[in-house]
Amino acid sequence: TGSELATENPMGLFIQGDGFFAVQNEAGEVAYTRDGDLNWTLAADGRLILTNNSGNPILDTQNNVIQLPQGVNGDNCAVDSDGSVYYFNPDGTAVDTNQDIGLFQFQNREGLEKRSTNMFVETDASGQVINESNTNLPIARSSIVQGYIEGSNVNVADEMVNLIVTQRAYELNSKAITTSDSMMETANNLRR
């Protein structure tokens, strides 16, 4: 998918597969992202909601905001590979919140419209959104790895070297063509 596991992050979520997280953006519409650098943020009602770094809520499989019960600390939460959100009681027992982080796919992900650095919205070119949790389509389902966030697989230094090599090769080929044209012109002038 053009990405790799990057830095460790306790509430970071890495998507293995072609899925996207659903996010409610500032305009109130559903947008999609692979940015799993998430946080638990205090909402107006005193509950913690799962948000991205911009404070936009992450949505579950039913496009509802993911929130913890009143009084639950976000540091005591975990996410399973299938997206199930749960927290731990003081005695260490796990309690399922009955909320699953939504993962969504598109027939043509290149057709998504970019809205910000890492937020995309559905378009006619992308096709309709496919909810991984309730589809019978033969798609490869994504999974979630907690504790990591997705990073770029581009090494800037290597790409700069490749760019310089490509530029020099272009210049060399351009000079060779110019020299060849000059030689052909001289040869044509000798015949006259």
Beta strands, then each sheet from edge to edge (+ up, - down):
strand 1: 3-16
strand 2: 20-24
strand 3: 30-33
strand 4: 39-42
strand 5: 48-51
strand 6: 77-79
strand 7: 84-88
strand 8: 94-100
strand 9: 103-105
strand 10: 113-114
strand 11: 120-121
strand 12: 130-131
strand 13: 143-152
sheet 1: 1+ 13-
sheet 2: 3+ 2- 9+ 12-
sheet 3: 4+ 5-
sheet 4: 6+ 7- 8+
sheet 5: 10+ 11-
end
